[in-house]
């Protein structure tokens, strides 16, 4: 085995292989973690390394989920979250 360091200066990788047992659970968890803590937590998965067969459907699914999020006043019940840092 080869030693590998995945420290990317706070840009935590989320590695997804084509043989993931439950793709939908993986997508849901990845999405939740990606937007947790308003983007301010250094261990949030901000880089995705996706095996080629999953790339297109997974990116499309994550993009659709992101487009459905309603950002706004965190005290407004109609919003899903407050401001997101980038």
Secondary structure, DSSP 8 states (H G I E B T S, - for coil): --------SS-EEEEE-TT-S-HHHHHHHHHHHHTGGGG--TTSEEEEEE-HHHHHHHHHHHHHHHHH--BS-TT-TT-SBS----
